[in-house]
Amino acid sequence: MILDRFRIDGQVAVVTGAGRGLGAAIALAFAEAGADVVIAARTKDQLDEVAERVEALGRRAHVVPVDLRDPEAAAGLAVAAVEEFDRLDIVVNNVGGAMPSPLLDTTPAALSEAFAFNVANAHALVRAAVPLILETAGGGSIVNITSAMGRLPGRAFAAYGTAKAALAHYTRLAAADLSPRIRVNGIAPGAILTSALEVVAGNDAMRTELETKTPLHTIGEPEDIAAAALYLVSPAGKYLTGKILEPDGGLIVPNLAIPLPDL
């Protein structure tokens, strides 16, 4: 049965930024497909809610409240998975972000911070996870969540877009180094209806602009990204590595302009 290829029964996944939004949806999708999950974010109450939903699906969740701006904390999640579940198969680097800012207001320090949060911390977790994946599972899969703004030119995204573009190419480079035993892929979402987008989606005019400028004329849902992640980590995606999936509604230009004046 083709649907059997989407099962990951008995596997263990680490998902960062899993208290809400994309990370929570990914953790729940993995649990529904048969995996136990280590879920990490800053807010314990949110993680506990996700853990309850995981357990309602018949799987186990290990909650790790942690500030993932700390590379050592990120790396520690791999050890936590093996200590709790005796194995590690999957890593999803979902946490990340940076606030929009005009180019000339974006300091070198802000650019460095965006790179550290989106790329260096992901690398810290990958470095810690790979030996444990090989030791406990023999092989596995890593997914990095990038962004459509890593490839689309839009004003005010110098830090965020540059960091996400770097993460996308890091994904390709890591895939080359870790093949054939560990597959590394990425997902570059477009506009997804999470709490981070509420301020935009709650404004009728801005939501209309988002939808109108998206070829599919709709905003994505977290489950759209969760489905892509499950495909990449499951046997259904076993012939992909070093690739970036683009569930973005067909974007070829940004679908929400930040109104900055010309120089």
Residue pairs with C-beta under 8 A, 6 or more apart in sequence:
2 236
5 234
5 235
5 236
6 33
6 230
6 231
6 234
6 235
6 236
7 33
7 34
7 234
7 235
8 30
8 33
8 34
8 35
8 89
8 90
8 230
8 233
8 234
9 33
9 34
9 35
10 34
10 35
11 30
11 34
11 35
11 36
11 87
11 89
11 90
11 137
11 140
12 35
12 36
12 37
12 38
12 81
12 85
12 87
12 88
12 89
12 90
12 137
13 27
13 30
13 35
13 36
13 37
13 38
13 89
13 90
13 91
13 92
13 233
14 37
14 38
14 40
14 77
14 78
14 80
14 81
14 88
14 90
14 91
14 92
14 125
14 129
15 23
15 26
15 27
15 30
15 37
15 38
15 39
15 40
15 92
15 94
16 23
16 40
16 41
16 68
16 74
16 77
16 92
16 93
16 94
16 95
16 125
17 23
17 40
17 41
17 68
17 94
17 95
17 96
18 24
18 26
18 27
18 37
18 39
18 40
18 41
18 47
18 50
18 94
19 39
19 41
19 42
19 43
19 46
19 47
19 50
20 41
20 46
20 50
20 194
20 195
21 192
21 194
21 195
21 196
21 222
22 94
22 145
22 189
22 192
22 194
22 222
22 225
22 226
23 39
23 41
23 92
23 94
23 95
24 39
24 46
24 50
24 222
25 222
25 223
25 225
25 226
26 92
26 94
26 225
26 226
26 229
26 230
27 37
27 39
27 50
27 54
27 61
28 50
28 53
28 54
28 57
28 226
29 223
29 226
29 227
29 229
29 230
30 37
30 90
30 229
30 230
30 233
31 37
31 53
31 54
31 57
31 58
31 59
31 61
32 57
33 230
33 234
34 59
35 59
35 89
35 90
36 59
36 60
36 61
36 62
36 85
37 54
37 59
37 60
37 61
37 62
38 61
38 62
38 64
38 77
38 80
38 81
38 84
38 85
39 47
39 50
39 51
39 54
39 61
39 62
39 63
39 64
40 47
40 64
40 65
40 66
40 68
40 77
40 95
41 47
41 65
41 66
41 68
41 95
42 65
42 66
42 67
42 68
43 65
44 63
44 65
47 63
47 64
47 65
48 63
50 61
51 61
51 63
54 60
54 61
55 61
60 85
62 80
62 81
62 84
62 85
64 76
64 77
64 80
66 73
66 74
66 76
66 77
67 73
68 74
68 95
68 121
69 116
69 117
69 121
70 121
71 116
71 120
71 121
71 124
72 124
74 121
74 122
74 124
74 125
74 128
75 124
75 125
75 127
75 128
76 128
77 125
77 128
77 129
78 88
78 91
78 125
78 128
78 129
78 132
79 128
79 132
81 87
81 88
81 132
82 88
82 132
82 136
86 136
87 136
87 137
88 129
88 132
88 133
88 136
88 137
88 140
89 133
89 137
89 140
89 141
89 233
90 140
90 141
90 142
90 143
90 233
91 125
91 126
91 129
91 133
91 140
91 141
91 142
91 143
92 142
92 143
92 144
92 145
92 229
92 233
93 121
93 122
93 125
93 126
93 142
93 143
93 144
93 145
93 167
94 145
95 117
95 121
96 117
96 118
96 122
96 145
96 163
96 164
96 167
97 117
97 118
97 160
97 196
98 110
98 113
98 114
98 117
98 118
98 159
98 160
98 163
99 159
99 160
100 156
100 157
100 160
100 258
101 110
101 156
101 158
101 159
102 155
102 156
102 260
103 155
103 156
103 158
106 158
106 159
110 159
111 158
111 159
111 162
111 163
113 159
114 159
114 160
114 162
114 163
115 162
115 163
115 166
117 163
118 160
118 163
118 164
118 166
118 167
119 163
119 166
119 167
119 170
122 144
122 167
122 170
123 170
126 142
126 174
126 184
129 142
130 178
130 182
133 139
133 140
133 182
134 181
134 182
138 181
139 181
139 182
140 181
140 182
140 183
141 182
141 183
141 184
141 185
141 232
141 233
141 237
142 174
142 178
142 182
142 183
142 184
142 185
143 184
143 185
143 186
143 187
143 229
143 232
143 233
144 167
144 168
144 170
144 171
144 184
144 185
144 186
144 187
145 186
145 187
145 189
145 225
146 164
146 165
146 167
146 168
146 171
146 186
146 187
146 188
146 244
147 160
147 161
147 164
147 188
147 189
148 188
148 189
148 190
148 246
148 248
148 251
148 254
149 157
149 160
149 161
149 164
149 254
150 161
150 163
150 164
150 165
150 166
150 167
150 168
150 188
151 165
151 168
151 188
152 161
152 251
152 252
152 253
152 254
153 161
153 254
154 161
154 254
154 257
154 258
155 257
155 258
155 260
156 258
156 260
157 258
164 188
167 186
168 186
168 188
168 244
171 184
171 185
171 186
171 242
171 244
172 242
172 244
174 184
175 183
175 184
175 185
175 241
175 242
175 243
176 242
178 184
179 241
179 242
183 232
183 237
183 238
183 240
183 241
184 241
184 242
185 232
185 237
185 240
185 241
185 242
185 243
185 244
185 245
186 243
186 244
186 245
187 225
187 228
187 229
187 232
187 244
187 245
187 246
187 247
188 244
188 245
188 246
188 247
188 248
189 220
189 224
189 225
189 247
189 248
190 214
190 220
190 246
190 247
190 248
190 249
190 251
190 255
191 197
191 200
191 210
191 214
191 219
191 220
191 248
191 249
191 255
191 256
192 219
192 220
192 221
192 222
192 224
192 225
193 201
193 219
193 220
193 221
193 222
194 222
197 219
200 206
200 207
200 210
200 256
201 207
201 210
201 219
206 256
207 219
209 255
209 256
209 257
210 219
210 255
210 256
211 217
211 218
211 219
213 253
213 254
213 255
213 256
214 248
214 249
214 250
214 251
214 255
215 249
215 250
215 251
215 252
216 249
216 250
217 249
218 249
219 249
220 247
220 248
220 249
224 247
225 247
228 245
228 247
230 236
231 237
231 245
232 240
232 245
249 255
